[in-house]
Amino acid sequence: MNLTKKQTEFVLSKFLEKSTGLNDVLEMVLNAMFYNERSEFLATNAIEGNKANGYRLGKVFGQGCQLELRIPRDRQSMFSPVLLALFREQEDYLREVSFQLYGKGLTTRDIGEVMQTLYGRHYSKSSISNFTQSFYDQMRLWRERTLESHYLAIFIDGLQVKVRRNGKYQNECYYIILALKEDYTREVIAIETLPNESATGWRLVLQGLKERGLQTVGLVASDNLSGITSAVASVWKATPHQLCCVHLQRNLQARVRHQDKAELAKDLREVLSPGVAGHTREKAMKKIGQDTRPKKCVCLLKKFPTI
């Protein structure tokens, strides 16, 4: 029986009057599109022995519930509906959302309730755990990957992040280790957190990098972190350790009055010359030793030699 356009619209309107009507219509439309797509595929890709071979069941997210679809198959298993790629992206998106919610401190039950509200599907605790386990596996592979044997330099700096522990949020410092490769591209080789900064803790971090393949480093640059200088000397004996000029300037600026900050900044630029590639420690010391040396900078360096 062939229905006119108006008759078809009338039938669909009756479906839409039901509470699940929209999803019923979506199921019918998608199943019809799958069926026609398979017919077109078999007609345009004539392969001996290949023909329609029934259906398999599939589920995707609809409006507040799941849609149950009949996905057509062919004898040679060569056909796959184009629309399915969109639903796979939807599943990947939900996994990504689950990772982010878990990282924000929500429990697996909380995430399941969010999914129930948005998509009408309640992910069980085990399902969310499988999602997060997949994320942890990817993270472990990244953290344990083999490193290059030599980097021109590595830079270590901390980032304060709010972390939820025991139902409370607190700030924790995560140290990002950025490496400069021989082709002058950069690579984050590790992200670490230490309960307390110490020479032992930093030695374990740097030794871990060495065990992953990093044997020699041209330069290590960091803030004046507790124990890191001795740790660098212990793991890479021939590698110089340079304190970050930016942190040096900030630490010095914090020890002078507001009206003296501009003068101190000018003195530091003259001594450190961070924008001059050929500037060396010897040249900086020579400037400090001259009679016209910057007064405030020298006084602070003598008063606080460990900054």
N, C-alpha and C positions, 0 to 999 in steps of 0.2 A: 504494500500500500504506500503510495506516494502522497505525502502531506504538502500542502501549500505552505508558503512562508508564514502566513498569518496563523494557520493551524498549528504549525510548529511552535510559534511564539506562545499560543494559548496553552499548549501542553507544557511548555517550560514554565510558564507562569504558575501553573498548578503545582509543579515540583517545588518552586521557590517559596510557596506558601508554607511549606513544612519547615520545622526548625533546622533540619539537616538538608534542606532543599538545595542550597548553593553548592554544598559539597557533592550531593548526588549528581547535579548537572556537570560539575567539574570532572567527576569520575567518568561520566558518559562521554564528554567531549574528548578527554585525554585518551580514553580507550579507543574511540573511533579514529582519532588522529594516528595512534600507534598502528591500528589495523591497516589504515590506508597507506601509511608509510611503508609497512612491510610489503604490501601488494605492489607498490611502486618500485621498491628495491628488487623484488623478485623479477619484475617485468623488465627492468633496465639492466640487471646483472644476471643474465642467463647463464647459469652454471649447471652442468649435467648432474642430475641427482639431487639438486637443491630445491627444496620446496617448503611450504609452511609446515611447522611442526609444533602446533599447539601454543600454549601460553605458560608463563610463570607468573607467580604473584609478586607484587611489589607494593611497598608502602611509602608514601611521602606525606609531608605536612600540608594540611588544608587550612580552612578557616576555623580554627579552634578544635580540630580533630585530625585524625589521619585519613588519608584517602587510600583506598585499596584498589590497585590497578592491575589489569591483566596485560602483561607485557608480552607481545608476540615473539615467537622464536622461529628460526629456520633450521633445516636439517643439518647444514654445514656450520652452524653457530657463527655466521658472518654478519648477521644483522643486529644492529643496536639502535633504538630510536634516538634521534637527535635530541629530543626534549629531555631525555634522561640525564644528559650532561648538566642541565640547569639544576636538576634535583640533587645531583652529586655535589655541586657547588653549594647548595643549600645545607647539605649535611656537613661539609667542610666548614662552612660559616658557623654552624651551631657548635662544632667542636672548638673552634677558635674562641667563641663567646664563653664556652665552658672553661677553657684555660684561663681566660682573663678574670672571670668571676672567682675561680679558685685562687688565683694569685692575689685577689683583693681580700681574701680571707673568708669567703663564703664556704660553708660546709657542703658536702655532696648532697645532703637533703635540701639545703637552701637552693642550690642550683636546679635540682629536680623540680622544685615548686615554681621557680621562675619559668622553666620550660613548659610546665603545665599551664601557666597563665597565658604565655605567648602563643603556644602552638597546640595546646590541647593534648600534649603527650607528656606523661610523667616519666622522666628518666629515673630509673631506680638507682639506689646508692651504688650498686655494683656497676651499672652502666657508666655513671659519672667517674667512678674509680678507674674503669677501663680507659676512659678519655684521658684522665690525668696521668695514668701509667704510660700511655703512649707519649704524652708530653715529656714525662721524666726520662723516658728512653731516648728521645731525641736530644734532650738537654745533656744526658750523660755522654752520648756519642760526641756531641760538640765539645764538652769539657775534657774528654779523654783523647781527642784527635791528635795525630802526630804533628809536631811542629817542625819548621825548618831548622836546620842545624845552626844557622847564624842569622842574627838580625843586627842592623846598623845601630839601633837604639831601642830601648823599651822605656815607656813612660808610665808611671804609676800615680794615680790620683783617686781620691775617694768621692763617693756620691752618697749623700744622706737620703735614705729611703724609709718611709713609714711601713713598718711590718707588724702584722697582727700576731700576737703570741698570747696564749692563755686568755683569749677574749679581749685583750687590750692592745691598743696601737702604741708603738714606740719607735723612735728613730734608731736606725742601725746604719753603720757605714759599710758600703760595698765598694771594694777597691777594683777599679777597672785597669787592666794592664794592656796597654796599647803598644804594638810593636811596629817599627819602621823597617820595611823589607829592603832588600838590595836594589829593587827597581823603584824605590821611593814611594811605593804604595803602603798603606797602613792596614793593620789587621788587629782586631781585638783577640788576644790569645787566651785571656782568662778573666773571670770575674770572681773575686774572692771576698769572704767576710771573715774577720778575726774577732773572737770575743774580747781579746786584749792585745794591743800592739806590743810586740816584744821581739827580740832577736830570734828566739826559738820559733815563734810563729812565722816570721818572715822567711826564716831559713827553710821551713817546711814548704812554704809557698813556692819559693824559688827552686828548691830541689825538685818539686813536682814538675815545674817547667823543664828542668833538665832531664828528668826521666821520660818526658814526652818527646825528647829529641833535641831540645835547644841546648847546644854545647857552648857556644861563644856569643858574647854580646859586646858591641862596640862601646856602648854607654848606657848607664841606667840613670834616669832623671826622675826625681820625686820630691815631694815635700819632705821636711825634716821629721819623718815618721820614726817612732821609737824603735830602735834596734835595727833599722833597715841597713844602715851603713855597714855594720859588722856582718850582717847576713849576706850582703852582696860580696863583701871581701871573702867570706867563707865559701860561697858557692862558685863564684867566678873571680878568681884571684887577680886576673889581669884586667878586669873591667873597672874603669873609673866610675865613681858615683857622684852625680852632680845634683845639688839642691836646686829646686825650681826658682828662677829669678822672680817670677810673679809672686810666689808665696813669700819670698824674702822681702820684697818691697811692701807687701801687705802687712807682714809682721812688724817691719820697721815703722810704717805709717801709723800703726796702732799705738806706738809708744811716744808720739809727739802731740803737741797741741794742734788744734784745728788750723790755726793761723800759720803754723809752720809746715803744714803738709805740702803745699805747693813748692816751697823752697827745697824741701827734702826730696820730692819727686824729681826736681831738676838736677839735684846733686847725684841721685841714683842713676839717672839717664846718662850723665856725664861719665860716671865710673863704670857702669855695667855695659853701656852701649849695646843693648840687645839687638838693634837693627843692623849692626855692622858685622858682616860675616867673618872678617879677618881679625876681629877683636879677641884678644887672649887674656888669660889670667895675669900674665906678666905686665901687659899694657895697663890693665886695671890697677895693679899694685903700684905701678909707676905713677899713675895719676894720683893715687892716695898719698904717695910719698912726696909729691911736689909741694912747694911752699904755697901754691895757689889751689891746693886740694880743697874739695868741698868740706866745709867745717862740720855741718850737722851730720853728714853721712859718716865721717870718720869718728866723731864722738859716739855715735850710736853703735858702730861696729866694735869699738873698744869697750863700751859699757856692756854690750850683749854679744860676746864673741860666738856664742852657740846658736844664734838665730839662723 
